[in-house]
């Protein structure tokens, strides 16, 4: 990266330095999307293959119908998930990861695993300390 490229970068060092300043807004939007707790959980459960809406809702504890619909719509809009509707009675819709979404699966699963392994330590740090008089 030459001096002119560095001047256009959004940050002086680290991974952000490789991102041109004019692209940083869009990069943040994508990070917001894929870093959303519901998006990460949906991406992680879709790794096993296509799932129907109700199967997804059962596989992602705590997600409401509205939030699942919104999450699926956004993931589809970004090309991370496909929605396939079958002309059957009753109608059947399945959701699956696209190759782009599949490439994100490993990253998401690693982060979820890290959280599962360290949640007790983080909880400890969040708990209020008892003040000594």
N, C-alpha and C positions, 0 to 999 in steps of 0.2 A: 504494500500500500504506500503510494508516494504522498508527499506533503499535501497536494491538492485533494487527494482522496480523503486524507485525514481531516481536512477542513470541512468536508461535506458530511462526515460521519456524525452520528448523533451523540457519541460519547468518546472520551479520550482513550479508553482502554477496555479490555475485556471483550466478550462476545458482542456487545452492543456497538463496538467500534466498527464492526464489519457491516453494519446496517446503515445505509444512507439516511440522513436526517429526514428527507422527504418521504421515506417509507416507514418511519418509526411509528406513526399513528396507526397505520394498517397492521403492523406487526403487533402492536399493543392490543388491537381489536381481536386479532387471532388468538393471542395469549389469553385474553379474557374468555373467549369462547372455549378453547380446549382446556383451560385451567378451571373452568366452572365445575363445581363438585358433581352436578348431575351429568354433565357431558362426560366427565372422566369415568363415572360409574357405568354409564350406558356403553361407552366404548369398551370398557373392560368386560362386560357381560356378553357383548356381541361377538367376542372372539370365538366362541364355540360354534357360531354359525347363525343363520337367519332365525329371528324370533318374531312371534306375533306380539301385538301391542300388550295384551294381557300378560303374556309370558315376561315381557320386559318389565312391566309394572311389578310383577311378583319378584323378579330378580333384583330390583333396585329398591331396597327397603326405604320407606319414608317418602317416596316421591308421589306427588299428587297427580291426578289425571291431567290437570291443566299444565303443570310443569313438565310432565313427560311429553305431552303434545308439543309444547313450545320448544323443548330441547330437541326432539326429533326433527322438527321443522328447521331449526337452525343448523343442526348437523347435516341435514340433507342439503340445505342451501349452500353450505360450505364444501359440499362434495365429499364428506366423510362417511355418510350413510346413504344407502339406497332404500327406497320405499317401493315395494312391488305389490300391486293390487291384483288379485285373481278374480276373474269373473265367475264366481261360484255363488251358490245359495246355501248358507249365508255367506256374505262377502268375506274374503280373507285377505289380510294385508300382512306382509312380512317386511321386517327391517333387517338390513345386513350392512356390515362394514364394506366400504369400497377399498380398493388397493391403497388409496391415500389414507383412509381411516385405519386400515390394518397396519400401515407403517407407523402410526402413532400409538398403537396398542401397547407395544413393549415399554415405551416411555411412561404411559399412563399406569400400567401395571406396576412398574418399578416404583413410582411415586406412591401408589396406594399401599404397596408392600412396606415401603419405608414408614409411612404413617402408622400402619398396623403394628410395626415393630417398636415404634418410639412414642406412641400416644401416651403411655404412662409417664414417661419422663416430661413430656410437654405439659401434661396435666399437673404434674408436680410443680413445674415452674409457673404455671398460671394460678395456682392456689395462693390465696392471700397469706402472707407470712404473719405470724403472730407478733405483734409489737411488744417489745419489752419496756416496762415503765422505767 
